[in-house]
Amino acid sequence: MLNFKLKRNLLSCALISSCLLSPVYAADWLSLQGTEPESTAPRIKTWGFIQAQYQKDMSDERASTGGYIPPKLIGPNLTSQEQFNVNRARLGARGAGFPLDGKVNYFFLAEFGNNAITAPGGGAARITDASITLNHIKGARIRAGLFKTPGAEEGLQAIHVFDYINFTAVSNQLLLERFPNQQYTANAAPVTLPAPTGLAAFDQPVGAFRDVGIQVFDTFANDDWEHSYAVMMGNGNGLNFGDNDDNKDTYLYWSSEKVFGGEGPRRQGLKLFAWTQTGKRYLDNTNDSTHNPKKYNRDRSGLGAKYVKSALRLSAEYMKGDGMIFVGPDKPTFDINGAGPGGDGSTAEASGWYMDAGYRIPASKWEVDVRYDIYNRLEGDQFEFEFKTLTLGAQYHINKKTRVNMEYADRNIEAVNFASGAGPNAELEGVKGRLAVQLTHIF
């Protein structure tokens, strides 16, 4: 595979070529979330969505010693195998300064649901987006504040039009970042049910594919193709408004899409994209009374394609990560094996990919979906894990604003360097399917 430096060079060349094209308002995620029509946008438009769900995990308790590990429990609380939940309840506002200045727009969104954004620390609400976009420079819009980072399609797209309920293992573990605790925190042991407290051992919310920083971006038309770029620098501290160190993350993104027709998040076309992210994180893994964090690299990159035409949707994406590999919500040390050899995610590598297909049944409100994803965590390590998931799903569109998602995920997790029933496999072989149903309403 291409290394990170070569990928950055290729993306930089693509950004330079964008100057030869003419800018338009395109229906890509960068423009949909970061811009407003200059002459028609209202000063304020309130909007939001609610997602209520039910999930049930069919995994077995470990036979020899008992107890449940995170893959067998429902998040974000990780206290049961079956629950109803209002997993997202978001309220936002967006608009532009027209007629004062239509070239300035804003985007604001807050989360009130129970998920990995609000659950850590027992918070009831959290601001997820608060940004201002300046559209005064032709070909170089400037967005500043808290917003989604340019990257993988699963993270960049709007969650309320996501075709599934749960993320792929590779997006969830490699890109949905969990940030190190300020002080050393020991790994949590498996729990027995009913569990008074869950296994989530991280103090801070997930990164939610977001960062605070500044971004230069735009979209350009060339015949029936549209090309988008983004260059961003951020704190590398997720939803936290301040920076916890002096290091900054850099993000590069490029996409080219042959447009077939339509507009908005359901536009039809063939989209090709590539992205890279680089940064550093501090982690204190010294189990003593001192605060002695060390600095680790965190690099991520990926490329993919998405095809949408008529009733058919096809997509695929490959992602790779180097450093600060998440190994479980119960493992704030980023180390599977604690003080023993092997299993250290702070300097490890991981990669994965997914393929997805969807079909909207003509003359009906039904859509069927299938997705297959593989994630290899701690590659080349004694504790290398392979996650394989086949997800079968269906959507029933009650109307343009309301739909029901149903999915069943057949999961297989294996510690590839251990025999069947030995080591981690003694627990992982009990991981089974997961059923999920979700009702979404956009307002």
Secondary structure, 3 states (H helix, E strand, C coil): CCCHHHHHHHHHHHHHHHHHCEECCCCCHHHHHHCCCCCCCCCCEEEEEEEEEEEEECCCCCCCCCCECHHHCCCCCCCCCEEEEEEEEEEEEEEEECCCEEEEEEEEEEECCCCCCCCHHHCCCEEEEEEEEECCCCCCEEEEEEEECCCCHHHHCCHHHCCCCCCCHHHHHHHCCCCCCCCCCCCCCCECCCCCCCCCCCCCCCCCCEEEEEEEEEEEEECCEEEEEEEEEECCCCCCCCCCCCCCEEEEEEEEEEEEECCHHHCEEEEEEEEEEEEEEEECCCCCCCCCCEEEEEEEEEEEEEEEECCEEEEEEEEEEECCCCCCCCCCCCECCCCCCCCECCCCEEEEEEEEEEEECCCCCEEEEEEEEEEEECCCCCCCEEEEEEEEEEEEECCCCEEEEEEEEEEEEEECCCCCCCCCHHHHCCCCCEEEEEEEEEC
